[in-house]
Amino acid sequence: MGDQEADITRIKECARALKRIKDTFAERANPAEGYGVEDIGSQKILDAFDEFGSNWKIHRKKLTEELEKLHTITKTAADSYETLDHELAEALRRADKEAGGKK
């Protein structure tokens, strides 16, 4: 087996970033929501935003679900690596202590 190293801090940062992106996607809908023709200046533009908002809502839901999955995977990986690292370090300390007592 080759040497393997996991940058736990970087994986945790990735998980947090994915969560922030997912939360942002979940909050955003139609950018013109709440505005009327008098605010936008054109019914055509308002209609285009409404159409975009409807399509975006469908795609946003799918993207949000995928981002949540990626967040869960990366967070679980970071937590698992960290737990394994601590357990391995503790096992090595015990082995060193036992070996030191037998000298």
OpenMM code with the backbone's topology and positions (N, CA, C; nanometers):
from openmm import Vec3, app, unit

residues = "MET GLY ASP GLN GLU ALA ASP ILE THR ARG ILE LYS GLU CYS ALA ARG ALA LEU LYS ARG ILE LYS ASP THR PHE ALA GLU ARG ALA ASN PRO ALA GLU GLY TYR GLY VAL GLU ASP ILE GLY SER GLN LYS ILE LEU ASP ALA PHE ASP GLU PHE GLY SER ASN TRP LYS ILE HIS ARG LYS LYS LEU THR GLU GLU LEU GLU LYS LEU HIS THR ILE THR LYS THR ALA ALA ASP SER TYR GLU THR LEU ASP HIS GLU LEU ALA GLU ALA LEU ARG ARG ALA ASP LYS GLU ALA GLY GLY LYS LYS".split()
positions = [
    Vec3(0.0828, -0.1191, 0.0000),
    Vec3(0.0000, 0.0000, 0.0000),
    Vec3(0.0867, 0.1246, 0.0000),
    Vec3(0.0468, 0.2257, -0.0720),
    Vec3(0.1216, 0.3505, -0.0755),
    Vec3(0.0861, 0.4392, 0.0417),
    Vec3(0.1650, 0.5435, 0.0571),
    Vec3(0.1361, 0.6405, 0.1621),
    Vec3(0.0100, 0.7177, 0.1255),
    Vec3(-0.0747, 0.7377, 0.2254),
    Vec3(-0.1964, 0.8143, 0.2036),
    Vec3(-0.2049, 0.9226, 0.3086),
    Vec3(-0.2478, 1.0381, 0.2660),
    Vec3(-0.2607, 1.1502, 0.3577),
    Vec3(-0.3898, 1.2227, 0.3256),
    Vec3(-0.4633, 1.2561, 0.4287),
    Vec3(-0.5873, 1.3314, 0.4103),
    Vec3(-0.5722, 1.4659, 0.4793),
    Vec3(-0.5980, 1.5723, 0.4077),
    Vec3(-0.5949, 1.7053, 0.4653),
    Vec3(-0.7332, 1.7303, 0.5262),
    Vec3(-0.7471, 1.6916, 0.6527),
    Vec3(-0.8769, 1.6972, 0.7188),
    Vec3(-0.9311, 1.8396, 0.7231),
    Vec3(-0.8450, 1.9355, 0.7489),
    Vec3(-0.8892, 2.0748, 0.7548),
    Vec3(-0.9476, 2.1176, 0.6211),
    Vec3(-0.8795, 2.0815, 0.5129),
    Vec3(-0.9270, 2.1191, 0.3783),
    Vec3(-1.0597, 2.0507, 0.3463),
    Vec3(-1.0739, 1.9246, 0.3863),
    Vec3(-1.1989, 1.8523, 0.3606),
    Vec3(-1.3130, 1.9176, 0.4392),
    Vec3(-1.2858, 1.9586, 0.5637),
    Vec3(-1.3881, 2.0271, 0.6438),
    Vec3(-1.4259, 2.1607, 0.5801),
    Vec3(-1.3263, 2.2345, 0.5295),
    Vec3(-1.3540, 2.3613, 0.4615),
    Vec3(-1.4432, 2.3380, 0.3400),
    Vec3(-1.4149, 2.2325, 0.2675),
    Vec3(-1.4950, 2.1971, 0.1496),
    Vec3(-1.6393, 2.1677, 0.1910),
    Vec3(-1.6566, 2.0916, 0.2983),
    Vec3(-1.7908, 2.0578, 0.3457),
    Vec3(-1.8671, 2.1844, 0.3845),
    Vec3(-1.8002, 2.2758, 0.4561),
    Vec3(-1.8657, 2.4011, 0.4959),
    Vec3(-1.9014, 2.4859, 0.3731),
    Vec3(-1.8116, 2.4914, 0.2759),
    Vec3(-1.8380, 2.5688, 0.1542),
    Vec3(-1.9573, 2.5111, 0.0779),
    Vec3(-1.9637, 2.3796, 0.0686),
    Vec3(-2.0768, 2.3162, 0.0002),
    Vec3(-2.2083, 2.3466, 0.0719),
    Vec3(-2.2054, 2.3499, 0.2032),
    Vec3(-2.3264, 2.3826, 0.2800),
    Vec3(-2.3691, 2.5263, 0.2524),
    Vec3(-2.2723, 2.6188, 0.2510),
    Vec3(-2.3054, 2.7591, 0.2223),
    Vec3(-2.3650, 2.7729, 0.0824),
    Vec3(-2.3062, 2.7051, -0.0144),
    Vec3(-2.3572, 2.7112, -0.1522),
    Vec3(-2.4981, 2.6545, -0.1578),
    Vec3(-2.5178, 2.5400, -0.0920),
    Vec3(-2.6497, 2.4775, -0.0897),
    Vec3(-2.7532, 2.5705, -0.0273),
    Vec3(-2.7180, 2.6335, 0.0848),
    Vec3(-2.8101, 2.7252, 0.1514),
    Vec3(-2.8442, 2.8438, 0.0622),
    Vec3(-2.7454, 2.8952, -0.0089),
    Vec3(-2.7687, 3.0071, -0.1007),
    Vec3(-2.8620, 2.9645, -0.2135),
    Vec3(-2.8379, 2.8468, -0.2701),
    Vec3(-2.9250, 2.7963, -0.3767),
    Vec3(-3.0676, 2.7799, -0.3257),
    Vec3(-3.0831, 2.7304, -0.2049),
    Vec3(-3.2157, 2.7050, -0.1497),
    Vec3(-3.2936, 2.8344, -0.1278),
    Vec3(-3.2237, 2.9446, -0.1032),
    Vec3(-3.2890, 3.0724, -0.0743),
    Vec3(-3.3252, 3.1509, -0.1994),
    Vec3(-3.2564, 3.1267, -0.3095),
    Vec3(-3.2740, 3.2098, -0.4281),
    Vec3(-3.3830, 3.1534, -0.5198),
    Vec3(-3.4687, 3.2424, -0.5651),
    Vec3(-3.5730, 3.2024, -0.6599),
    Vec3(-3.5714, 3.2990, -0.7771),
    Vec3(-3.6836, 3.3549, -0.8067),
    Vec3(-3.6968, 3.4510, -0.9152),
    Vec3(-3.6334, 3.5833, -0.8718),
    Vec3(-3.5309, 3.6302, -0.9421),
    Vec3(-3.4649, 3.7549, -0.9014),
    Vec3(-3.5554, 3.8773, -0.9100),
    Vec3(-3.6646, 3.8682, -0.9839),
    Vec3(-3.7562, 3.9815, -0.9979),
    Vec3(-3.8794, 3.9662, -0.9087),
    Vec3(-3.8796, 3.8644, -0.8242),
    Vec3(-3.9951, 3.8410, -0.7373),
    Vec3(-4.0214, 3.9641, -0.6506),
    Vec3(-4.1486, 4.0056, -0.6481),
    Vec3(-4.1851, 4.1219, -0.5684),
    Vec3(-4.1804, 4.2529, -0.6448),
    Vec3(-4.1306, 4.2469, -0.7671),
    Vec3(-4.1234, 4.3678, -0.8486),
    Vec3(-4.2322, 4.3648, -0.9541),
    Vec3(-4.2793, 4.4831, -0.9931),
    Vec3(-4.3796, 4.4952, -1.0977),
    Vec3(-4.3214, 4.5610, -1.2207),
    Vec3(-4.4084, 4.5820, -1.3189),
    Vec3(-4.3670, 4.6458, -1.4444),
    Vec3(-4.3090, 4.7851, -1.4170),
    Vec3(-4.3682, 4.8549, -1.3210),
    Vec3(-4.3192, 4.9904, -1.2903),
    Vec3(-4.1768, 4.9873, -1.2341),
    Vec3(-4.1397, 4.8780, -1.1678),
    Vec3(-4.0044, 4.8654, -1.1131),
    Vec3(-3.9046, 4.8176, -1.2187),
    Vec3(-3.9466, 4.7195, -1.2981),
    Vec3(-3.8581, 4.6574, -1.3984),
    Vec3(-3.8527, 4.7407, -1.5258),
    Vec3(-3.9667, 4.8012, -1.5612),
    Vec3(-3.9699, 4.8869, -1.6790),
    Vec3(-4.0285, 4.8224, -1.8029),
    Vec3(-4.0521, 4.6923, -1.7983),
    Vec3(-4.1038, 4.6254, -1.9172),
    Vec3(-4.1729, 4.4955, -1.8774),
    Vec3(-4.2906, 4.4744, -1.9339),
    Vec3(-4.3627, 4.3496, -1.9081),
    Vec3(-4.2872, 4.2306, -1.9683),
    Vec3(-4.2221, 4.2537, -2.0839),
    Vec3(-4.1440, 4.1471, -2.1476),
    Vec3(-4.0326, 4.0978, -2.0548),
    Vec3(-3.9630, 4.1920, -1.9939),
    Vec3(-3.8543, 4.1547, -1.9023),
    Vec3(-3.9115, 4.0838, -1.7800),
    Vec3(-4.0207, 4.1348, -1.7282),
    Vec3(-4.0850, 4.0731, -1.6120),
    Vec3(-4.1301, 3.9303, -1.6443),
    Vec3(-4.1886, 3.9122, -1.7639),
    Vec3(-4.2298, 3.7780, -1.8070),
    Vec3(-4.1095, 3.6842, -1.8198),
    Vec3(-4.0001, 3.7371, -1.8736),
    Vec3(-3.8788, 3.6552, -1.8877),
    Vec3(-3.8273, 3.6126, -1.7501),
    Vec3(-3.8294, 3.7049, -1.6543),
    Vec3(-3.7879, 3.6699, -1.5181),
    Vec3(-3.8809, 3.5659, -1.4571),
    Vec3(-4.0105, 3.5794, -1.4821),
    Vec3(-4.1065, 3.4815, -1.4294),
    Vec3(-4.0802, 3.3427, -1.4879),
    Vec3(-4.0546, 3.3375, -1.6189),
    Vec3(-4.0240, 3.2091, -1.6827),
    Vec3(-3.8936, 3.1516, -1.6280),
    Vec3(-3.7948, 3.2385, -1.6172),
    Vec3(-3.6670, 3.1957, -1.5604),
    Vec3(-3.6871, 3.1427, -1.4188),
    Vec3(-3.7661, 3.2156, -1.3384),
    Vec3(-3.7902, 3.1747, -1.2006),
    Vec3(-3.8553, 3.0380, -1.1915),
    Vec3(-3.9490, 3.0096, -1.2804),
    Vec3(-4.0159, 2.8790, -1.2798),
    Vec3(-3.9182, 2.7677, -1.3162),
    Vec3(-3.8402, 2.7882, -1.4209),
    Vec3(-3.7399, 2.6884, -1.4607),
    Vec3(-3.6316, 2.6744, -1.3548),
    Vec3(-3.5886, 2.7869, -1.3027),
    Vec3(-3.4827, 2.7867, -1.2023),
    Vec3(-3.5264, 2.7104, -1.0782),
    Vec3(-3.6527, 2.7245, -1.0399),
    Vec3(-3.7033, 2.6564, -0.9212),
    Vec3(-3.6864, 2.5053, -0.9345),
    Vec3(-3.7160, 2.4518, -1.0514),
    Vec3(-3.7021, 2.3074, -1.0763),
    Vec3(-3.5556, 2.2668, -1.0691),
    Vec3(-3.4703, 2.3380, -1.1403),
    Vec3(-3.3284, 2.3042, -1.1450),
    Vec3(-3.2596, 2.3323, -1.0111),
    Vec3(-3.3024, 2.4379, -0.9455),
    Vec3(-3.2452, 2.4730, -0.8154),
    Vec3(-3.2690, 2.3622, -0.7140),
    Vec3(-3.3864, 2.3031, -0.7164),
    Vec3(-3.4185, 2.1940, -0.6231),
    Vec3(-3.3244, 2.0757, -0.6456),
    Vec3(-3.3031, 2.0409, -0.7714),
    Vec3(-3.2121, 1.9300, -0.8030),
    Vec3(-3.0687, 1.9628, -0.7597),
    Vec3(-3.0244, 2.0833, -0.7910),
    Vec3(-2.8890, 2.1246, -0.7530),
    Vec3(-2.8728, 2.1270, -0.6008),
    Vec3(-2.9732, 2.1747, -0.5322),
    Vec3(-2.9687, 2.1801, -0.3864),
    Vec3(-2.9569, 2.0405, -0.3276),
    Vec3(-3.0317, 1.9463, -0.3823),
    Vec3(-3.0239, 1.8074, -0.3347),
    Vec3(-2.8850, 1.7493, -0.3574),
    Vec3(-2.8276, 1.7750, -0.4731),
    Vec3(-2.6935, 1.7239, -0.5031),
    Vec3(-2.5874, 1.7894, -0.4140),
    Vec3(-2.6016, 1.9189, -0.3921),
    Vec3(-2.5075, 1.9877, -0.3039),
    Vec3(-2.5169, 1.9342, -0.1611),
    Vec3(-2.6375, 1.9030, -0.1160),
    Vec3(-2.6545, 1.8454, 0.0178),
    Vec3(-2.5861, 1.7091, 0.0266),
    Vec3(-2.5988, 1.6286, -0.0784),
    Vec3(-2.5315, 1.4981, -0.0801),
    Vec3(-2.3796, 1.5151, -0.0719),
    Vec3(-2.3264, 1.6072, -0.1526),
    Vec3(-2.1816, 1.6313, -0.1508),
    Vec3(-2.1354, 1.6831, -0.0152),
    Vec3(-2.2136, 1.7702, 0.0448),
    Vec3(-2.1814, 1.8206, 0.1784),
    Vec3(-2.1753, 1.7056, 0.2781),
    Vec3(-2.2742, 1.6186, 0.2743),
    Vec3(-2.2788, 1.5049, 0.3670),
    Vec3(-2.1602, 1.4123, 0.3457),
    Vec3(-2.1268, 1.3855, 0.2219),
    Vec3(-2.0132, 1.2974, 0.1906),
    Vec3(-1.8832, 1.3566, 0.2427),
    Vec3(-1.8596, 1.4844, 0.2147),
    Vec3(-1.7325, 1.5448, 0.2562),
    Vec3(-1.7247, 1.5606, 0.4078),
    Vec3(-1.8358, 1.5946, 0.4717),
    Vec3(-1.8357, 1.6072, 0.6180),
    Vec3(-1.8124, 1.4710, 0.6824),
    Vec3(-1.8781, 1.3687, 0.6325),
    Vec3(-1.8597, 1.2335, 0.6853),
    Vec3(-1.7157, 1.1877, 0.6657),
    Vec3(-1.6597, 1.2170, 0.5494),
    Vec3(-1.5203, 1.1788, 0.5230),
    Vec3(-1.4265, 1.2480, 0.6212),
    Vec3(-1.4444, 1.3777, 0.6413),
    Vec3(-1.3577, 1.4513, 0.7335),
    Vec3(-1.3713, 1.3965, 0.8751),
    Vec3(-1.4935, 1.3733, 0.9182),
    Vec3(-1.5155, 1.3191, 1.0528),
    Vec3(-1.4531, 1.1804, 1.0669),
    Vec3(-1.4678, 1.0979, 0.9644),
    Vec3(-1.4116, 0.9628, 0.9680),
    Vec3(-1.2594, 0.9647, 0.9708),
    Vec3(-1.1999, 1.0479, 0.8857),
    Vec3(-1.0539, 1.0592, 0.8845),
    Vec3(-1.0022, 1.1078, 1.0196),
    Vec3(-1.0721, 1.2062, 1.0760),
    Vec3(-1.0294, 1.2613, 1.2037),
    Vec3(-1.0394, 1.1557, 1.3148),
    Vec3(-1.1475, 1.0825, 1.3189),
    Vec3(-1.1646, 0.9761, 1.4185),
    Vec3(-1.0570, 0.8701, 1.4018),
    Vec3(-1.0352, 0.8279, 1.2793),
    Vec3(-0.9328, 0.7271, 1.2515),
    Vec3(-0.7950, 0.7770, 1.2922),
    Vec3(-0.7642, 0.9022, 1.2620),
    Vec3(-0.6351, 0.9603, 1.2975),
    Vec3(-0.6147, 0.9593, 1.4488),
    Vec3(-0.7179, 0.9991, 1.5224),
    Vec3(-0.7076, 1.0003, 1.6690),
    Vec3(-0.6929, 0.8578, 1.7247),
    Vec3(-0.7687, 0.7655, 1.6713),
    Vec3(-0.7602, 0.6272, 1.7190),
    Vec3(-0.6238, 0.5660, 1.6885),
    Vec3(-0.5719, 0.5942, 1.5698),
    Vec3(-0.4400, 0.5421, 1.5328),
    Vec3(-0.3313, 0.6031, 1.6209),
    Vec3(-0.3394, 0.7335, 1.6440),
    Vec3(-0.2407, 0.7998, 1.7300),
    Vec3(-0.2445, 0.7410, 1.8710),
    Vec3(-0.3630, 0.7177, 1.9230),
    Vec3(-0.3761, 0.6598, 2.0568),
    Vec3(-0.3202, 0.5177, 2.0601),
    Vec3(-0.3469, 0.4395, 1.9573),
    Vec3(-0.2938, 0.3024, 1.9510),
    Vec3(-0.1406, 0.3039, 1.9453),
    Vec3(-0.0848, 0.3959, 1.8697),
    Vec3(0.0611, 0.4069, 1.8616),
    Vec3(0.1215, 0.4502, 1.9956),
    Vec3(0.0545, 0.5438, 2.0642),
    Vec3(0.1034, 0.5857, 2.1961),
    Vec3(0.1015, 0.4681, 2.2950),
    Vec3(-0.0056, 0.3902, 2.2914),
    Vec3(-0.0131, 0.2724, 2.3795),
    Vec3(0.0965, 0.1726, 2.3444),
    Vec3(0.1185, 0.1497, 2.2154),
    Vec3(0.2215, 0.0546, 2.1724),
    Vec3(0.3602, 0.1041, 2.2149),
    Vec3(0.3847, 0.2344, 2.2001),
    Vec3(0.5135, 0.2905, 2.2434),
    Vec3(0.5317, 0.2757, 2.3940),
    Vec3(0.4251, 0.2996, 2.4678),
    Vec3(0.4316, 0.2884, 2.6137),
    Vec3(0.4603, 0.1431, 2.6553),
    Vec3(0.3922, 0.0493, 2.5909),
    Vec3(0.4131, -0.0925, 2.6219),
    Vec3(0.5541, -0.1352, 2.5826),
    Vec3(0.6019, -0.0904, 2.4691),
    Vec3(0.7374, -0.1257, 2.4231),
    Vec3(0.8415, -0.0630, 2.5153),
    Vec3(0.8168, 0.0563, 2.5646),
    Vec3(0.9083, 0.1236, 2.6541),
    Vec3(0.9178, 0.0530, 2.7879),
    Vec3(0.8113, -0.0071, 2.8315),
    Vec3(0.8102, -0.0772, 2.9588),
    Vec3(0.8791, -0.2125, 2.9527),
    Vec3(0.8997, -0.2649, 2.8319),
    Vec3(0.9596, -0.3970, 2.8148),
    Vec3(1.1085, -0.3902, 2.7914),
    Vec3(1.1632, -0.2703, 2.7783),
    Vec3(1.3067, -0.2562, 2.7494),
    Vec3(1.3908, -0.2845, 2.8690),
] * unit.nanometer
topology = app.Topology()
chain = topology.addChain("A")
for resn in residues:
    res = topology.addResidue(resn, chain)
    for name in ("N", "CA", "C"):
        topology.addAtom(name, app.Element.getBySymbol(name[0]), res)
